[in-house]
Every structure is written in C-alpha cells, then in structure tokens.
Amino acid sequence: MNKFSLHNLLFVIGLLSLKAAAGLAFNYGDALDKTFMFYEAQRSGKIPANQRIKWRGDSGLKDGFLQGVNLVGGYYDAGDHVKFGLPMAFTVTMLAWGAVEYRKEITSLDQMGHTLASIRWGTDYFIKAHPSPNVGDGDSDHYCWERAEDMTTPRNAYKLDQYHPGSDLAGETAAALAASAIAFKQYNSSYSNLLLVHAKQLFSFADRFRGLYDDCITNAKQYYASSGYSDELLWAAAWLYQATGDEYYLKYVVDNAVYMGGTGWAVKEFSWDNKYAGLQVLLSKVLMEGDGGAYASTLKQYQAKADYFACACLQKNDGYNVQKTPGGLVYVREWNNMQYATTSAFLLAVYSDYLSVANTKLTCPEGIVQPQELLNFAKSQADYILGQNPKTMSYLVGYGPKYPVHVHHRGASIASIFTLRSMVECVQGFELWYHRSEGNPNVIHGALVGGPDQNDNFNDDRSNYEQTEPTISGTAPLVGLFAKLHSIYGTTDVPVKFLHSITSSWTVGTTTYYRHKVIIKNTSAKPVTDLKLVIENLSGSIWGLSPTREKNIYQLPEWLKVINPDSDCSFVYVEEGPQARISIQSYN
C-alpha cells in the first residue's frame, strides 16, 4: 500500500470514528431502570423483600426514637448516611414531576411501579416527620467511614416549630407532597388525598412562621445552606394549585410575585436551593393552558423569566448565558456540578412540551427558537452523561462499558454485610477500605456522580468527593428526562408492545383495588409464538395468561399459540396501587 492510499485509509477511518461518536445511540430505558436502583441503594430503614440491591440491609431502625417520634425510613442523601430534609424533599418533588409530566412514557416502559415506589419511600417518611420535619447531624456522620448497617454514630434529629421555623424546608416538603399527590391520584386516591392534607398544613406552617431552616438546624448549614425561602413558598403554592385547582394558591403566587422575587429573579440555575426557574416554567404552563384569567399579566412576567432561563441554556441570551464545558456540559459549580445539568435538561424538556402543546415558540434575544431546540439541548446533556463526552465515559454508574468505579460512597466502597459479616467500625472503614486503590466491591447502579470539571476533566478517585460522590437530588430529574427521550429516540427490536389501562376500581375498607387491562400487540412483521412474560410486583389475581413452573413467568393460554402481525390479545389483573412490571422473557 502506498503512502497516498494509507493516508486516505486513515482519513476514512477518522471520518467513520467521528461519525460514530456524533451518532451514539443510547438506551434511555436501561438508564432509567438503573436510576431506580440507585434509590433502592439509598434507602434507610427496613429494606423490603423485593429490593433489587442485594448488598444493602436494614439500617437506621431507631431513627427518631430518642426524640419520641418514629423517623425510620427516607433516603440517605449521598455517599453518607445523613438524611437532609431539604434536598430529600426536592428529590421527591422532581421524581413526582417526572411521573406527572411523563406518565404515559413511564407507563409504556413498565416503570410506573418503580417510580411510585421511589416517591413513596420519601413521602411516607415526610408523613412520619410532620409536623416536625427533621434532618441529621452531618459532622458526626462524616467522622466515620462505615456501612449504613454498622452505624454507631449519634442519630441526632432536629425539629421545626413556630419557635424554630424553616419555611424553605417546610415549603419544599409541601411542594413534594403536593406533586406526589398528583402522581398517585390515578393509582391510589386515598393516599393521594392524605398527601394533600399534609401538603396544605405544611404550606400554612411555612407561610405563617417564616425563617431559614439552617438558622435553627445549624448542623445543616455547611452542607446544605439555604439562600432564602421565598422561592420555596411560591414553589409550594404553585404545586398546590396544580394539585387542587384552588384559586387561593394561584392568587398567592400572583400577589407575592414581586415581593418574593418570582417575577424579579432571572436565574441561570435550577437546584435544591433555587427553585425560581422551575416555578417560572410551571406557572408558564398555567398561562399557556389558558387558565390565567385575571392573573394573566403577572403570569406573563413569570414566563418572561422562564424564557430567560431557557435562552441562557441555549446560549441565545445576548451574552447572559449558562456556562458550558468545551464538551457541551452545563457548568455551574465545582462541587457536584452534574446536578445542575440534570435539572436544566429536565426543565427544558418540560418547557419544550409546554410550548409545543401551546403551538408557540420561544423568543430569545438572539432569535426565535423552535420547541425542538429545547429538547435537543436536553438530549445533549443526557447523552453527555451517558458517554458522549471527551472522556467517552458514562457518569451514570453501571451504565455502558466505562463508568466510575471508585465512587465516593460508604456502602458501595465496603464489602457488603452479607459478604463480610464482621462489623466495620467507625474509623476502621477509613483504614481498610477508603484508601484502597481497587474499585468498589459493590456497584451502585444508577448513581450519577458529581461529574467532570469545567474543562471536562474527571479524576475517578474515592477521595475526590466533588467529582465522584452521587446525590439523590442530582439523579431525580433523570427519571422524567430518560422516559421522555426514550419515547422519541428509543430503539427496540422487541416484537410486541404492551398497552396498559385501568378499567375499573373499587374500595374495600381503606384499600382501593384497580382492574388493569394489558393489550399485547404484535408490532413486528412476523408471527410471534411461544411468548413468555415476566410479571413482577403482582399481588393480586391474573386472568388471560397461564402460569408456568417458574416464579413470575406466564405464557399465552393453550388456545392462543400465535399472535400474528398487527394482531393483539389481552389479559387482566387486579392490583392494589401501581401497575405490575411486565417484560418479555422469551419468544419465537
């Protein structure tokens, strides 16, 4: 081969490599499933039998007992074993918003069961904690490196009351409960109503007795210091309006729009601490749906600030833009920056939908923007997370061939209590496990690490907690985002599609039961035979399928051997609460 031919060959290979990198296809459905596994790994309290993360056990079973209240449950915040109320509440709000906004997309992936379970693990805890929302003691926890199952550090708890107010924490919890009430309404109306009762009471408390939560709970200040509570009060009222339709809450966000900064703050981040962008997008929906009425002029001011945020993300805001890394990732702060990328991506995906439904466009200082451009931005952030970045690394642990293995996470970095049954004491964890050069013995699937720096550099080191520690609040927006992206860009070679619906419901005592109908449709060009289904999380009876000798495995009845192209069949089951999870085991 002559030099010219070799040069051409290398040039062609280079083009192919570039094309492959630019056109990476990601399995958003698989990524979505892994995010739920992260929330299972972060559970505090009594671990349920259907837990998929087998290296975790029961922990924190005496939380709140010294204070005379049962605070068992909830989520550990990050790589530690503290239950910080403010980011946990924001986590649940974002999980619920994803479930509300993308219910059909999540349902089509058979993931509504996991979604509602993730939400409820938080809301059950909030109900226990009300009217005294609590957080933990960060100092004593960070002194140790141990498994949650071995905890010996003090489990201090702190309460909010009229003498020790926390409008930000109580307000965000009210928002979380209101959003969750909407998410549960179709599946468990009695639980939805209970959530609303607590949401209304917490909002009233937060509004009446005003103050920053970390002025009272000073231990939280160095970890999750609050910049203010006005955004949480407006945010909670907006969600309560969405959940109830009560004009009182809409009037609240309008009357307090200027005083609390709702129409004054133009921001370039959306996070556990700053809710203004989310609030402004949510209220834009009210306006675009034509429900503004006499409040339309103020809602338009809210929408103007939502436009500012979206234009800043798209780099079309006349220079007042969100900073991005050379590889295209939103960059806001050094510590756990990835959380700002996920919230921004989710928010622009949602806003894209609102604009599309209203058949309108986004007007930026640098031009008119189609809704699709907002979704393209959201996809770019998701794709960066999953591997389309300068490091060709997935920052979602367990996804793809290359991901962080030295995650800053106590439970993942120490051998499971079911493997190493001897206790790992407080400081012993540092000595024997923290400084090990080997990767973590447990893979914490679905954990979104803090991510790279402003130049796309990433150091996979357990002690590099700014980059390798995951948080529950950073991962939460991925649920709705991945579901949305899968519905549009997801590819599958599975020959059948499941169409779920609830055909009836009834209540016995305090329990509501639902009759689910599932249509199995052959979407391929060939007949499907010997179809076997895996049906998990089923607590009731099922009709229309035949059980096999294997647990949770069902097959088509004897009289129905073949599902022809464009044909379908159906089965029904009765379930309390969310739908069962259905997947294909095998077929011909």
Summary of the structure (lengths in Angstrom):
residues: 588
radius of gyration: 24.4
end to end distance: 47.5
largest distance: 84.3
contacts: 2083
relative contact order: 0.12
helix: 44%
strand: 12%
